[in-house]
Amino acid sequence: MESRRGKLRHQPVPVEIWSADGALKVKLDAALWLRTADRREVDMLLTNAGPGAGAGAILIRFFEPLNDELEIVAKYAKEAETELCLRVDRDAVLSWVHTHRTNLVPADRVRAERPARGAPRRGHQSASTE
């Protein structure tokens, strides 16, 4: 992804997925998934990060063919008849979305300090038209 200023710096979004019995665990970077996620999926991830349904399951399905370690953890969980658990850094998700895909920012999570377009910046005075 590029911006007007050149290449964007990588901003990781940590995700951990492990078997419920604690035998196996994998750490991933959800930024790759966030590039393709829609607003509904991001909202689901922020409100319910569990793997059983919603965005957790979508995230696992997205990464499983791309990540050998996750494939091993998922296969183990199925064979051991245990659940997969998921933890996502919600602050990192919001930060990444605010930076890279502002159209996905949940309405109730818009930064309060962000001025409206055209509003004068703090510390700057607007020109008077008298």
Secondary structure, 3 states (H helix, E strand, C coil): CEECCEECCCCCCEEEEEECCCCCEEEEECHHHHCCCCHHHHHHHHHCCCCCCCHHHHHHHHHCCCCHHHHHHHHHHHHCCCCEEEEECHHHHHHHHHHHCHHHCCHHHCCCCCCCCCCCCCCCCCCCCC
